[in-house]
């Protein structure tokens, strides 16, 4: 698999009234392999994507009633499959009822075009819910709404103690396999540097992986729970998840269960050792010939050193094992890599 992309953007502050952002994105995903319908093929899943994104959100003048308006369009062109388009216009507002309670609301319109057994969805979309912050350490956000696939639920519960940060989330959204591929590639290019949520500091371990390639859109329903434990010079990040993917054209379903553990050791003020172990079980539930069970086990050991404020060197070893009810899908991969990461 080969991926690359670029995303130039422009940010402008309109005084204390609003902040605006314009962004264009382009990416390319190429897969190598045969025409195995269970795994996809380069000829059918190679694709390019263009994204057009604009957002304006309230500035400090609206601290008591923050709002935003977003336009987001993504066009995906497959080599030998129908193109896919996601497009939505969404307005959001938050009413701060008290320091502990805020009311949340989204209203917009979506216009999607992709291969589906039913209506890919064009119409009004909305969400409504509440954010409860009983203390500076605990936050609960819950919303209910509608999208083209029906009811949509979202829950995000986080709690922080002296040495731990806990989080439980549930979300429902539409994805494509190529989006998951890009997310996995970005995480891998980050080397041993764990991806964390910028607000909670909790690890955002990437999804359940890609058991098969497809040009289909699927609805993902994901429940995950994680904790970060700080113990002196050691950090332990633990995540467990359950995920369901419902494919919109064939009606196939993939079910995932998994867990990831990441240990980070601060060897010196500028040097870190990272070691992680992950397990994922994938069950393909459908009436097609490609029904199967996959178990994936991954091991990662990495050493990183900060060479400057924005420059980090990385050397790492990765091993992945997959056992499957399809004997042709068994694999063992070992990889050693080294590089530098520049953030600016």
C-alpha positions in Angstrom: 0.0 0.0 0.0 1.2 3.5 -0.9 -0.4 6.7 0.3 0.5 10.4 0.0 -1.4 13.6 0.5 -1.2 17.3 0.9 -3.6 19.8 2.6 -2.8 23.5 2.3 -5.0 25.8 4.4 -5.5 29.4 5.3 -6.5 30.7 8.8 -7.7 34.2 9.4 -8.9 35.9 12.6 -11.7 38.4 12.2 -11.0 40.4 15.4 -12.9 39.1 18.4 -15.9 38.3 16.1 -14.8 35.0 14.5 -12.0 32.8 13.2 -12.1 31.5 9.6 -10.4 28.5 7.9 -10.2 27.5 4.3 -8.6 24.1 3.4 -8.0 22.0 0.3 -6.9 18.4 0.5 -5.6 15.9 -2.0 -4.6 12.3 -1.3 -3.8 9.1 -3.2 -4.1 5.5 -2.1 -2.6 2.7 -4.1 -2.9 -1.0 -3.2 -0.9 -3.9 -4.6 -2.4 -7.4 -4.9 -4.5 -9.7 -7.0 -8.1 -9.6 -7.8 -9.2 -11.5 -4.7 -12.7 -10.3 -3.9 -12.1 -10.9 -0.2 -9.2 -8.6 0.0 -9.8 -6.2 -2.9 -7.3 -5.5 -5.6 -5.2 -2.6 -6.8 -7.3 -2.3 -9.9 -10.5 -1.8 -7.9 -9.4 0.1 -4.8 -6.8 2.5 -6.1 -8.2 6.0 -5.6 -7.7 9.7 -5.3 -9.6 12.1 -3.2 -10.1 15.9 -3.2 -11.5 17.7 -0.1 -13.0 21.2 0.0 -13.4 22.6 3.6 -14.5 25.9 5.0 -15.3 26.8 8.6 -16.1 30.0 10.5 -16.5 29.9 14.3 -17.2 32.5 16.9 -14.6 34.5 18.6 -14.3 35.7 22.2 -17.2 38.1 21.7 -19.5 35.1 21.8 -18.1 33.3 24.9 -21.6 32.7 26.3 -23.1 31.5 23.0 -20.3 30.0 20.8 -21.3 29.0 17.3 -19.8 27.7 14.1 -20.7 27.0 10.4 -18.9 24.4 8.3 -19.0 23.3 4.7 -17.2 20.0 4.0 -17.1 18.2 0.6 -15.0 15.1 -0.2 -14.9 13.6 -3.7 -13.3 10.1 -4.1 -12.5 8.7 -7.5 -11.8 5.0 -7.8 -9.9 3.4 -10.7 -12.6 0.8 -11.5 -15.5 1.7 -9.3 -18.2 4.3 -9.0 -17.0 7.6 -7.4 -18.1 8.6 -3.9 -19.1 12.0 -2.7 -19.8 13.2 0.9 -21.0 16.7 1.2 -22.6 18.6 4.2 -23.3 22.0 5.4 -23.6 22.2 9.2 -24.3 24.9 11.7 -23.6 24.4 15.4 -24.4 26.4 18.5 -23.7 25.9 22.2 -25.9 27.5 24.9 -24.0 27.8 28.2 -26.8 27.4 30.7 -24.5 27.3 33.7 -20.8 26.6 34.5 -21.8 22.9 34.7 -24.4 22.5 32.0 -24.3 23.4 28.3 -26.9 22.6 25.7 -25.6 21.5 22.2 -27.3 21.7 18.9 -26.3 21.0 15.2 -28.5 21.6 12.2 -27.6 21.1 8.5 -28.0 19.4 5.2 -26.1 16.5 3.6 -26.0 15.4 0.0 -24.2 12.1 -0.5 -23.6 10.0 -3.7 -22.2 6.5 -3.5 -23.1 2.9 -4.4 -25.7 1.7 -1.9 -28.5 -0.9 -1.6 -30.7 2.0 -0.4 -30.8 5.8 -0.6 -27.2 7.1 0.0 -28.8 10.1 1.7 -29.7 13.6 1.0 -31.6 15.7 3.5 -31.7 17.5 6.8 -29.3 16.3 9.5 -29.2 17.3 13.1 -27.9 16.6 16.6 -29.0 17.7 20.0 -27.6 17.0 23.4 -25.9 18.2 26.6 -22.5 18.6 28.1 -22.2 18.2 31.8 -19.1 19.3 33.7 -19.7 18.6 37.4 -16.1 19.4 38.1 -12.9 20.4 36.4 -11.9 16.7 36.3 -15.1 15.1 34.9 -17.0 15.8 31.6 -19.9 14.0 30.1 -21.2 14.8 26.6 -24.2 13.0 25.0 -26.1 13.8 21.8 -28.8 12.2 19.7 -29.4 13.0 16.0 -30.2 11.8 12.5 -28.0 11.0 9.5 -28.7 9.2 6.2 -28.2 5.8 8.0 -30.8 6.6 10.7 -30.5 7.5 14.3 -27.0 8.6 15.5 -25.8 8.4 19.1 -22.7 9.9 20.6 -21.4 9.7 24.1 -18.1 10.9 25.5 -17.2 10.5 29.2 -13.9 11.6 30.6 -12.5 11.7 34.1 -9.1 12.8 35.4 -7.5 11.9 38.8 -4.0 12.7 40.1 -2.3 10.0 38.1 -4.9 8.7 35.7 -7.1 9.9 32.8 -10.1 7.8 31.9 -12.3 8.0 28.8 -15.2 6.1 27.3 -16.6 7.0 23.9 -19.3 5.8 21.6 -19.8 7.2 18.1 -21.5 6.4 14.8 -20.3 7.7 11.4 -19.9 6.8 7.8 -16.4 5.9 6.5 -14.6 4.3 3.5 -11.8 1.7 3.7 -9.4 4.2 2.2 -10.1 6.7 5.0 -9.1 4.0 7.5 -6.0 3.2 5.4 -4.9 6.8 5.5 -5.5 7.1 9.2 -3.4 3.9 9.8 -0.6 5.2 7.5 -0.5 8.6 9.3 -0.2 6.8 12.6 2.5 4.6 11.3 4.5 7.5 9.9 4.4 9.1 13.3 6.7 6.3 14.4 6.8 5.5 18.1 5.2 8.8 19.0 1.7 7.9 20.3 -1.2 9.9 19.0 -3.1 11.6 21.8 -6.2 13.7 22.1 -5.1 17.3 22.4 -7.8 18.0 25.0 -7.8 14.9 27.2 -4.3 13.6 26.6 -5.7 10.1 26.1 -4.3 7.9 23.4 -6.3 7.9 20.2 -5.2 4.4 19.1 -6.3 4.0 15.5 -9.2 1.8 14.6 -9.5 -1.9 14.3 -7.5 -2.0 11.1 -8.5 -3.1 7.6 -9.3 -6.8 7.3 -10.3 -6.3 3.7 -10.1 -3.6 1.0 -13.3 -2.3 -0.5 -14.7 0.7 -2.4 -17.9 0.5 -0.4 -19.1 3.1 2.2 -19.7 1.5 5.6 -21.3 2.9 8.8 -19.0 2.4 11.7 -20.4 2.0 15.3 -17.5 2.1 17.8 -17.4 1.8 21.6 -14.0 2.3 23.3 -12.6 2.8 26.7 -9.1 3.9 27.7 -7.0 4.9 30.6 -3.6 6.7 30.9 -1.7 5.8 34.0 1.3 8.0 35.0 3.8 6.3 37.3 7.0 8.4 37.7 9.0 8.1 34.5 6.6 5.5 33.1 3.3 6.0 31.3 0.8 3.2 30.5 -1.9 3.7 27.9 -4.6 1.0 27.8 -7.4 0.9 25.3 -10.2 -1.7 24.6 -12.7 -1.4 21.9 -15.6 -3.0 20.1 -16.5 -1.9 16.6 -19.1 -2.8 13.9 -19.0 -1.9 10.3 -22.1 -2.2 8.1 -21.4 -2.0 4.4 -24.0 -0.1 2.5 -23.9 -1.9 -0.8 -23.5 -5.6 -0.1 -25.0 -5.6 3.4 -21.9 -7.3 4.8 -20.9 -6.7 8.4 -17.5 -6.8 10.1 -17.3 -7.1 13.9 -14.1 -6.2 15.8 -12.9 -6.7 19.3 -9.5 -5.6 20.5 -7.2 -4.2 23.0 -3.9 -2.2 22.9 -1.4 -1.5 25.6 1.4 1.1 25.2 4.2 1.6 27.7 6.4 4.7 27.5 9.6 5.0 29.5 11.3 8.3 29.9 15.0 7.2 29.7 16.3 10.8 29.8 14.8 14.3 29.5 15.1 14.0 25.6 14.9 10.2 25.1 11.9 7.8 25.3 11.4 4.1 24.9 8.0 3.0 23.6 6.6 -0.6 23.6 3.1 -1.6 22.6 1.2 -4.8 22.1 -2.2 -5.0 20.4 -4.7 -7.7 19.6 -7.7 -7.5 17.3 -10.2 -10.2 16.4 -12.3 -9.7 13.2 -15.4 -11.6 12.3 -16.9 -11.1 8.8 -20.6 -11.8 9.1 -22.4 -12.1 5.7 -23.7 -14.7 3.2 -20.8 -14.3 0.8 -18.0 -16.7 0.1 -15.4 -14.5 1.8 -16.8 -15.0 5.4 -13.9 -15.6 7.7 -12.4 -15.0 11.1 -9.1 -13.1 11.5 -6.9 -12.7 14.6 -4.2 -10.1 14.5 -1.4 -9.6 17.0 1.0 -6.7 16.8 4.2 -5.8 18.7 6.1 -2.5 18.5 9.3 -1.3 20.1 10.6 2.1 19.4 13.2 4.6 20.6 12.8 8.3 20.0 15.0 11.3 20.8 14.1 14.9 20.6 16.8 16.6 18.5 15.2 20.1 18.8 12.0 21.8 19.5 10.4 20.5 16.3 12.7 17.6 15.3 12.5 14.1 16.6 14.5 11.0 15.5 12.9 7.6 15.5 14.1 4.0 15.2 11.6 1.2 15.6 10.8 -2.5 15.2 7.3 -3.8 14.3 5.9 -7.3 14.0 2.5 -8.3 12.9 1.0 -11.8 12.8 -2.4 -12.7 11.3 -4.1 -16.1 11.6 -7.2 -16.6 9.6 -9.8 -19.3 8.8 -8.7 -18.5 5.2 -5.3 -20.1 5.1 -4.2 -17.9 2.2 -4.6 -14.9 4.5 -2.1 -15.9 7.2 0.9 -13.7 7.4 3.9 -12.6 9.5 5.6 -9.3 8.9 8.7 -7.9 10.5 9.9 -4.4 9.9 12.7 -2.2 11.1 12.7 1.5 10.2 14.4 4.7 11.2 13.7 8.3 10.4 13.2 11.8 11.6 9.9 13.7 12.2 9.7 17.5 11.6 6.7 19.4 12.9 6.3 23.0 11.8 
